[in-house]
Protein backbone atom coordinates (compact mmCIF):
# COMPACT_ATOMS: atom_id res chain seq x y z
CA UNK A 1 0.00 0.00 0.00
CA UNK A 2 1.32 3.44 -0.92
CA UNK A 3 2.01 5.76 1.99
CA UNK A 4 -0.23 8.78 1.38
CA UNK A 5 -0.06 10.44 4.81
CA UNK A 6 2.00 13.37 3.48
CA UNK A 7 -0.54 14.27 0.79
CA UNK A 8 -2.44 17.45 1.56
CA UNK A 9 -4.88 17.54 -1.37
CA UNK A 10 -6.01 13.99 -2.22
CA UNK A 11 -9.34 13.14 -0.61
CA UNK A 12 -9.84 16.67 0.63
CA UNK A 13 -11.74 19.72 -0.59
CA UNK A 14 -9.10 22.05 -2.01
CA UNK A 15 -9.69 25.39 -3.72
CA UNK A 16 -8.10 25.88 -7.13
CA UNK A 17 -4.80 27.73 -6.71
CA UNK A 18 -4.93 31.31 -8.00
CA UNK A 19 -1.74 30.84 -10.05
CA UNK A 20 0.59 28.06 -11.19
CA UNK A 21 3.22 29.46 -8.84
CA UNK A 22 0.90 28.87 -5.87
CA UNK A 23 -0.05 25.36 -6.97
CA UNK A 24 1.61 22.49 -5.12
CA UNK A 25 2.60 19.40 -7.10
CA UNK A 26 2.61 16.47 -4.70
CA UNK A 27 4.36 13.16 -5.28
CA UNK A 28 4.06 9.58 -4.14
CA UNK A 29 6.84 6.97 -3.98
CA UNK A 30 7.36 4.69 -6.97
CA UNK A 31 9.40 1.51 -7.45
CA UNK A 32 10.25 0.93 -11.09
CA UNK A 33 11.35 -2.66 -10.89
CA UNK A 34 13.26 -4.44 -13.63
CA UNK A 35 13.00 -3.92 -17.36
CA UNK A 36 12.43 -0.80 -19.38
CA UNK A 37 10.92 2.13 -17.53
CA UNK A 38 7.19 2.70 -17.93
CA UNK A 39 5.93 5.80 -19.66
CA UNK A 40 3.11 7.58 -17.81
CA UNK A 41 0.79 9.82 -19.81
CA UNK A 42 -1.48 12.62 -18.68
CA UNK A 43 -3.77 14.25 -21.23
CA UNK A 44 -5.49 17.56 -20.64
CA UNK A 45 -7.71 18.17 -23.70
CA UNK A 46 -9.41 21.26 -22.27
CA UNK A 47 -6.43 23.26 -20.95
CA UNK A 48 -7.05 26.99 -20.61
CA UNK A 49 -4.82 29.97 -19.92
CA UNK A 50 -5.07 33.69 -20.61
CA UNK A 51 -3.43 35.76 -23.34
CA UNK A 52 -0.97 38.04 -21.48
CA UNK A 53 -1.85 40.98 -23.77
CA UNK A 54 -5.62 40.81 -24.25
CA UNK A 55 -6.68 38.72 -21.23
CA UNK A 56 -8.77 36.54 -23.56
CA UNK A 57 -8.78 32.78 -22.95
CA UNK A 58 -6.46 30.51 -24.92
CA UNK A 59 -7.22 26.81 -25.28
CA UNK A 60 -4.91 23.84 -25.75
CA UNK A 61 -4.72 20.08 -25.71
CA UNK A 62 -1.73 19.25 -23.47
CA UNK A 63 -0.09 15.81 -23.50
CA UNK A 64 2.49 14.98 -20.80
CA UNK A 65 4.58 11.81 -21.06
CA UNK A 66 7.18 10.94 -18.47
CA UNK A 67 9.30 8.03 -17.28
CA UNK A 68 9.18 8.13 -13.47
CA UNK A 69 12.20 7.24 -11.41
CA UNK A 70 11.49 7.23 -7.65
CA UNK A 71 8.35 9.37 -7.50
CA UNK A 72 5.07 9.83 -9.34
CA UNK A 73 3.19 13.10 -9.59
CA UNK A 74 -0.07 12.74 -7.69
CA UNK A 75 -2.86 13.26 -10.21
CA UNK A 76 -5.20 15.47 -8.15
CA UNK A 77 -2.38 17.91 -7.47
CA UNK A 78 -1.57 17.88 -11.20
CA UNK A 79 -5.21 18.64 -12.04
CA UNK A 80 -5.21 21.57 -9.62
CA UNK A 81 -1.91 22.82 -11.08
CA UNK A 82 -3.24 22.60 -14.64
CA UNK A 83 -6.50 24.31 -13.66
CA UNK A 84 -4.57 27.18 -12.02
CA UNK A 85 -3.49 28.34 -15.49
CA UNK A 86 -7.06 29.56 -16.12
CA UNK A 87 -6.09 32.72 -14.23
CA UNK A 88 -2.54 32.90 -15.62
CA UNK A 89 -1.55 35.25 -18.41
CA UNK A 90 1.34 33.89 -20.48
CA UNK A 91 2.19 33.02 -24.05
CA UNK A 92 1.68 29.45 -25.25
CA UNK A 93 5.38 28.66 -25.21
CA UNK A 94 5.81 29.83 -21.61
CA UNK A 95 2.82 27.83 -20.35
CA UNK A 96 3.94 24.62 -22.06
CA UNK A 97 7.53 24.82 -20.82
CA UNK A 98 6.43 25.83 -17.30
CA UNK A 99 4.30 22.69 -17.05
CA UNK A 100 7.26 20.49 -17.97
CA UNK A 101 9.74 22.23 -15.69
CA UNK A 102 7.42 22.10 -12.66
CA UNK A 103 6.82 18.36 -13.08
CA UNK A 104 10.56 17.75 -13.49
CA UNK A 105 11.26 19.82 -10.36
CA UNK A 106 8.69 17.85 -8.36
CA UNK A 107 9.39 14.31 -9.57
CA UNK A 108 12.93 14.25 -11.01
CA UNK A 109 11.87 11.76 -13.71
CA UNK A 110 14.18 9.77 -15.95
CA UNK A 111 12.62 11.63 -18.87
CA UNK A 112 9.70 13.92 -19.66
CA UNK A 113 8.11 15.50 -22.73
CA UNK A 114 5.22 17.92 -23.04
CA UNK A 115 3.25 18.62 -26.18
CA UNK A 116 1.10 21.73 -26.17
CA UNK A 117 -1.33 21.74 -29.09
CA UNK A 118 -2.80 25.24 -28.97
CA UNK A 119 -5.94 26.15 -30.84
CA UNK A 120 -5.71 29.01 -33.35
CA UNK A 121 -5.20 32.55 -32.20
CA UNK A 122 -5.38 35.02 -35.05
CA UNK A 123 -5.89 32.12 -37.45
CA UNK A 124 -2.62 30.34 -36.57
CA UNK A 125 -2.46 27.26 -34.33
CA UNK A 126 0.73 27.05 -32.27
CA UNK A 127 2.19 23.71 -31.22
CA UNK A 128 4.89 23.76 -28.52
CA UNK A 129 7.08 20.79 -27.57
CA UNK A 130 9.58 20.44 -24.71
CA UNK A 131 11.47 17.48 -23.35
CA UNK A 132 14.32 16.80 -20.97
CA UNK A 133 16.58 14.84 -23.36
CA UNK A 134 16.66 11.49 -25.08
CA UNK A 135 13.98 9.03 -23.99
CA UNK A 136 15.09 6.03 -21.91
CA UNK A 137 16.46 3.05 -23.79
CA UNK A 138 13.82 0.43 -24.65
CA UNK A 139 10.92 2.54 -23.32
CA UNK A 140 7.81 2.40 -25.50
CA UNK A 141 6.86 5.90 -26.58
CA UNK A 142 3.42 6.08 -28.13
CA UNK A 143 2.48 8.80 -30.55
CA UNK A 144 0.79 11.68 -28.73
CA UNK A 145 -2.43 10.92 -30.56
CA UNK A 146 -3.16 14.56 -31.31
CA UNK A 147 -3.82 15.19 -34.98
CA UNK A 148 -2.33 18.26 -36.64
CA UNK A 149 -4.75 21.15 -36.83
CA UNK A 150 -6.87 20.95 -39.98
CA UNK A 151 -9.44 23.63 -39.40
CA UNK A 152 -12.66 22.88 -41.24
CA UNK A 153 -10.94 20.69 -43.85
N, C-alpha and C positions, 0 to 999 in steps of 0.2 A: 504494500500500500504506500502511495506517495505521501510524504510528509507535507501537509498543506497549512500547518499552524502559523507560518509566517506570512501567509497571503492576507492582504487587507481588503481585497475587493470581491473575490469569488464568494458567492453565496450571501452577499450583503447588498443592501441598497446603496449605490454610489452615484453621486451626481456626475454628469459629464464634465471633465475638466474644461476650464475656460480657454486653454491654449495647449498646444502640444508640449510646450516647455513645462507646464504644470502636471501633465499626465505622467503617471508612474507605470512603467512596464515592469511587471513582476515575472519572476521565473520559478520554475520547479526543477528539481534534480532529474537528470536523465542518464541512463546507462546504455551506451551504444551497443555493446556486445561485439561479437566477431563479425567479419564480413564487411562489405562495403557500407558506408554510412547511409542512413535513410535520408531522403529528401522530404521535408515537410513543406506543405503549400498552404498559404492563406490567400483567399481571393476576396477582394472587396469591390464588387461590381457597381456600387452606388456611392463611391467616395466623393466627398464634396469639400472644397475649400473656397476661399474668396480671392478674387482678383485684387492685388495690392493697390491698383490704381483706381479702379471704378467701384470696388466693393461688391460687384456682382458675383454670384456663385459660379464656380467652375466645377465641372463634373469629370470623373475619371473612373476607369476600371483598373484597379491596382492588383497586381499579382506578386506575391512574395514567396520565394522559394529559398529554403535554407537547409544546410546540413548541420544539425545540432551536435555539439561536442558533449559538454557536461550539464548543460541546462537547456530547458525549453522555455519559450515565452508563453506565459499563461494567457489563454485566448481571451478571457473577459477583459484583462488589462489592455490587450492589444486592441480590442473593439473600442474601448473607451479612448485610447490614444488616437485611433483612426477617426473617431467621431469628433474629437477635439479640434480637428482641422476645419470644421464647419464655421468656426469663428476666427480662423487664421488667414490673414492676407499674405500670400506669397505666390511667386510665379511657379508654374508647373514643375520646372526643373528643381527648384529649391524644396518643394514639398516631397517630391519623389526621393531625392537624395537624403533628406532629413529622416524619412521613414526608415530607410536602410541603415543609416548611421546609428539611429537610436536603438534598433534591434541588435545591431552588432555590439554596441556599448553594453546593452543589458545581458546578452546571452553569450558573447564571444564564440560564435559558431565556427565550424570548420570552413564554411563558405556561405555566402548569401547573395542573392540577386533580387532586384526589384524591377518590375516593369510597370510603368505608369502610362496607361493608354488614355490620353485626355481627349475629350470630345471637342469638336471645333469651337474655336474662338475666332471671330473675324473670318470664318470660312476655312480655317486651317487647323486640322487636328495636330496635336503635338504628342509624340510618343517619347518617353524618357526612360532610359535603362541605366542601371547602376549595379555593379557587383564588386565583391571583395577580391577577386582574383580568379585563378583557374578552379574549376569545380573539382571535387575530390575524385581520385582515381576510382574507376569502376562504379561510381554512383550513377543511377539511372535518372536522367534529367528529361522529364517530359516537356513537350512544347507547351508554351503558356496557354494555348487554347484560345487566345484572343485574336480574332480575325483583323486584318488591316481595315482601316476605315474606308468604307465604300460609298458613303452618302446614301443617296436614293437609288443607286445603280444596282 
